[in-house]
Amino acid sequence: CKQLGGRTPGPILTPRPQKLASWVKDHCSDLYENCASSKCCKDEKMQCFEQHPGHAWCLYKCLSNHMKFSHHHQCAREAKANTSEECKYNNKTWTCRELGPRTLPSWGWPSLFCAHVMRFHSYEVGIVKLQLQQDQTFRGGIFACDQYAVYASDVAGGTLLGMGPYGPVRTRWFRSAPVWRSSDNTAANTLLFMNFWEAVRWDLQYKCCNWTIKADPDAVLLPDRLRRVLSYRMGSTNFITTCNKHFRFALMFGATEAISTQGLERYFWNENVCRSLPWQAWGEDKWMSICLQNLGVAPVFDGGLVGDNQCYGVDCRNHQHSAYHPFKDAKSWMSCYWTARR
């Protein structure tokens, strides 16, 4: 049974908004209600988790009081007669077996596909994991977008990070590349991000949505605010530039990059044009800004979209921003989020 060659690809199914069937309201169970019989939940993002055979409850995630939230898979495997402290919730032992499907969240407008490029062996993983430890009411970071993905080149694809609105969140691998110093004394990481965008292209998840948002893990992203801003930029092949300080023209700073689906597809179809630019001395944000403009993708300047300490400064109390950067540890990231939400 040695595999020879690749599997013949079938049709690619891009995620689309799902409308809940009319029977869900009548048949499925309420939050914290016994769902052992219905095996489904009325509320968005909820999953029916088994405590023990015959008793199950609609929860966002099982064993949510544990910092290491992959334990519920272990508990499900061990199932019956499990007395492990790791598998206790409110002093009761749970199997945490998933019964039926998770109830999908509704999408916002315009729809957002948000992605991180993350170094797994760095402080960034702590920021991402802390977001995934929050409950279903949390509205910050890429996991509050309609679709999301976390890309990492320094760890195997499929590495578990936590539980999100669609269930387990795992890394996606892309090819690594060397990084050096740019002419602006920042990271000359263009080649690395060429590989990232190539992975996004072939994953095809970006086609789900009106906009693709590349957000650094240390950027505090507020998707609800971002949607309001981008709703006025619909219908065009465009991208958002966010900083024109000390530059000949405004750039799309890398902390939070917003590109319309039409703009991103134009890049994918003309990638060779952008690879022929003298990118070796540039950071990826400068390269992508120049690339998109050369391809006829219209830049739209919004200096208030991101509060960035590397441009105009950052103040988490300023409610006009849709993102704040940089916050390089989980505690300061979360502090900025709660300040911005007040």
C-alpha positions in Angstrom: 0.0 0.0 0.0 2.8 2.4 -0.7 1.3 5.6 -2.1 2.6 6.6 -5.5 2.1 10.2 -6.5 -0.5 12.6 -5.2 -4.3 12.1 -4.8 -6.4 13.4 -7.7 -8.0 16.6 -6.4 -11.7 16.9 -6.3 -13.8 20.1 -6.3 -12.6 22.8 -3.8 -15.4 23.8 -1.4 -14.9 27.4 -0.3 -16.6 28.1 3.1 -19.8 30.0 2.8 -22.2 31.5 5.3 -24.6 28.8 6.6 -28.2 29.5 7.4 -29.5 27.4 10.3 -32.4 25.1 9.4 -35.8 26.0 10.9 -35.9 22.9 13.0 -32.9 23.9 15.1 -34.9 26.3 17.2 -37.5 23.6 18.1 -35.4 20.5 18.2 -32.0 21.5 19.6 -31.1 22.3 23.2 -30.5 25.5 25.0 -27.2 26.6 26.6 -26.3 24.4 29.6 -29.3 22.2 28.8 -29.0 18.4 28.7 -28.5 17.7 25.0 -27.8 13.9 25.2 -31.0 13.2 23.2 -31.0 16.1 20.7 -27.2 16.1 20.1 -27.3 19.7 18.9 -27.5 23.2 20.4 -29.6 26.2 19.5 -27.0 28.9 20.2 -24.2 29.8 17.8 -20.7 28.4 18.5 -22.1 25.8 21.0 -21.2 22.1 21.0 -23.0 19.3 22.8 -20.4 17.7 25.2 -21.0 14.5 27.0 -20.5 14.4 30.8 -21.2 10.7 31.0 -23.6 8.5 29.0 -27.1 10.0 29.1 -25.9 13.4 30.3 -24.5 16.1 28.0 -24.5 19.9 28.0 -24.3 22.7 25.4 -21.0 24.5 26.1 -18.6 26.5 24.1 -15.8 24.2 25.1 -15.4 21.4 27.5 -13.1 21.7 30.6 -12.9 25.5 29.9 -11.3 26.0 33.3 -8.1 24.2 32.3 -5.3 26.1 30.8 -4.4 23.2 28.6 -7.6 22.8 26.7 -6.6 19.8 24.5 -7.4 17.6 27.5 -10.9 17.0 26.4 -9.7 14.8 23.5 -7.8 12.7 26.0 -10.9 12.5 28.2 -13.0 11.4 25.3 -10.6 8.6 24.4 -10.5 7.3 28.0 -14.3 7.8 28.3 -15.9 5.4 30.8 -14.7 5.3 34.5 -12.4 8.2 34.0 -11.4 9.6 37.4 -8.5 11.8 36.2 -8.3 15.3 37.7 -7.5 16.6 34.2 -11.0 15.5 33.1 -13.0 17.1 35.9 -15.3 20.1 35.4 -17.0 21.6 38.5 -15.8 18.6 40.4 -17.5 16.1 38.0 -15.6 13.8 35.7 -16.4 14.4 32.0 -15.8 12.2 29.0 -16.1 15.4 26.9 -17.2 13.4 23.9 -18.6 15.6 21.2 -22.2 14.7 20.3 -23.4 15.9 17.0 -22.1 19.0 15.1 -21.1 22.4 16.6 -23.6 25.1 15.8 -21.9 27.5 13.3 -21.7 31.2 13.9 -23.4 33.7 11.7 -21.2 35.9 9.5 -20.9 39.7 9.5 -20.8 42.1 6.6 -18.6 42.7 4.9 -17.1 39.2 5.5 -13.6 38.9 6.7 -10.9 36.1 6.2 -8.2 36.9 8.8 -4.8 35.2 9.0 -1.8 35.3 11.3 1.7 34.6 10.3 3.1 33.2 13.6 6.4 32.0 14.9 5.4 29.1 17.0 8.6 29.1 19.0 8.2 32.7 20.2 6.1 35.0 22.4 3.5 35.1 19.7 2.1 31.6 20.5 1.2 32.8 24.0 -0.8 35.7 22.6 -2.7 33.4 20.2 -3.4 30.7 22.8 -4.7 33.3 25.4 -7.3 34.5 22.8 -8.5 30.9 22.3 -8.9 30.4 26.1 -11.7 33.1 26.1 -15.4 32.3 26.1 -17.9 32.7 23.3 -18.5 36.4 24.0 -14.9 37.4 23.2 -14.8 39.7 20.1 -11.1 40.4 19.6 -8.4 38.9 17.4 -8.7 37.0 14.1 -11.0 34.3 15.7 -13.8 36.9 15.7 -13.6 37.1 11.9 -15.9 35.0 9.7 -13.1 32.7 8.7 -9.5 32.5 10.0 -6.2 30.6 9.7 -2.9 30.6 11.6 0.2 30.0 9.4 3.5 28.9 10.8 6.7 27.9 9.1 8.6 26.7 12.2 6.3 23.9 13.3 4.5 21.0 11.6 1.1 21.8 10.1 -1.8 20.6 12.2 -0.2 21.6 15.6 -3.1 22.3 18.0 -3.4 25.8 19.4 -6.8 25.6 21.1 -10.6 25.7 20.5 -12.2 28.4 18.4 -15.7 29.2 17.2 -15.4 26.3 14.6 -13.7 23.9 17.0 -10.0 22.9 17.1 -7.6 25.5 15.7 -4.5 24.1 14.2 -1.5 25.6 12.4 -1.0 25.6 8.7 2.5 25.1 7.4 4.2 27.3 4.8 7.7 27.2 3.5 10.2 29.2 5.6 12.8 31.6 4.1 15.7 33.7 5.4 15.1 37.1 6.8 17.7 39.9 6.9 17.8 43.7 7.6 16.0 46.0 5.1 17.0 49.4 3.9 14.6 50.9 6.5 16.4 48.9 9.2 13.3 46.6 9.6 13.0 42.9 8.8 13.6 42.2 5.1 11.0 39.4 5.2 9.6 39.7 1.7 10.6 36.2 0.6 9.0 34.7 3.7 5.7 36.5 2.9 5.8 35.5 -0.7 5.7 31.9 0.5 2.9 32.8 2.9 0.7 34.4 0.2 1.4 31.3 -2.0 0.0 29.1 0.8 -3.0 31.4 1.1 -3.5 31.1 -2.7 -3.6 27.3 -2.7 -5.7 27.0 0.4 -8.4 29.0 -1.4 -10.1 29.9 1.9 -9.7 33.6 1.1 -12.4 33.2 -1.6 -15.0 32.9 1.2 -15.0 36.6 2.0 -15.1 40.2 0.8 -11.7 41.1 2.5 -8.5 39.3 3.5 -6.9 40.7 6.7 -3.3 39.7 7.5 -2.8 40.7 11.1 0.4 40.3 13.1 -0.2 38.3 16.3 0.9 41.3 18.4 -1.7 43.5 16.8 -5.0 43.8 18.8 -7.6 43.4 16.1 -11.3 44.4 16.5 -13.1 42.8 13.6 -16.5 44.5 14.3 -15.0 48.0 14.0 -13.0 46.9 10.9 -16.2 45.8 9.2 -17.7 49.2 9.7 -14.7 50.9 8.1 -14.5 48.5 5.2 -18.2 48.6 4.4 -17.6 52.0 2.8 -14.8 50.5 0.6 -16.8 47.8 -1.1 -17.2 47.1 -4.8 -13.7 48.1 -5.8 -10.3 46.4 -6.5 -8.5 48.1 -3.6 -6.4 47.8 -0.5 -6.0 50.1 2.6 -2.9 52.1 3.3 -2.4 53.1 6.8 0.8 55.2 7.2 2.3 58.0 5.2 4.7 59.3 7.8 8.3 59.7 6.5 7.5 58.0 3.2 7.1 59.4 -0.4 3.7 57.7 -0.5 1.4 55.9 1.9 2.1 52.3 2.8 0.0 49.4 4.0 1.9 48.8 7.3 2.3 45.1 8.0 0.7 45.1 11.5 -2.8 45.0 9.9 -3.1 44.6 6.1 -6.6 44.8 4.5 -6.9 43.7 0.8 -10.2 43.2 -1.1 -10.7 39.8 -2.6 -10.6 41.3 -6.1 -7.2 43.0 -5.2 -5.8 39.8 -3.8 -6.8 37.8 -6.9 -5.2 40.3 -9.2 -2.0 39.7 -7.2 -2.3 35.9 -7.5 -2.8 36.1 -11.3 0.2 38.5 -11.7 2.5 37.2 -9.0 5.5 37.1 -11.4 5.3 40.9 -11.9 5.7 41.5 -8.2 8.5 38.9 -7.8 10.5 40.9 -10.4 10.5 44.0 -8.3 13.8 44.9 -6.4 12.3 43.5 -3.2 15.5 42.2 -1.6 16.0 45.4 0.5 12.3 45.8 1.4 10.0 44.7 4.2 7.0 42.7 3.1 4.6 45.6 3.7 6.5 47.9 1.4 6.8 45.2 -1.2 3.1 44.4 -1.2 2.1 48.1 -1.2 4.2 48.8 -4.3 3.2 45.5 -5.9 -0.5 46.1 -5.6 -0.2 49.6 -7.0 1.8 48.4 -9.9 -1.0 45.9 -10.7 -3.6 48.7 -10.7 -5.1 47.8 -7.3 -6.2 51.2 -5.9 -4.7 52.3 -2.6 -7.2 53.9 -0.1 -5.6 55.8 2.7 -7.0 55.5 6.2 -4.6 56.8 8.8 -7.0 56.0 11.6 -7.5 52.3 10.8 -4.6 51.2 13.0 -3.1 52.8 16.1 0.6 51.8 15.4 3.5 52.8 17.6 5.7 52.5 14.5 3.7 55.2 12.7 1.4 57.7 14.4 1.5 56.1 17.9 -0.9 53.8 19.7 -3.5 54.6 22.4 -5.9 51.8 23.3 -8.4 54.4 24.6 -8.9 55.8 21.1 -12.1 54.1 19.9 -11.6 55.3 16.3 -9.0 52.6 15.6 -9.8 49.0 14.5 -6.4 47.6 15.5 -3.6 48.5 17.9 0.1 47.6 17.6 2.4 46.3 19.1 1.7 44.4 22.3 4.3 41.7 22.6 3.0 39.6 25.5 -0.4 38.1 26.2 -1.0 40.2 29.3 -0.5 43.6 27.6 -2.4 42.4 24.5 -5.4 41.5 26.6 -5.2 44.7 28.6 -5.3 46.8 25.4 -8.3 44.8 24.2 -10.3 45.4 27.3 -9.3 49.1 27.3 -10.4 49.5 23.7 -13.7 47.8 24.3 -14.7 50.0 27.2 
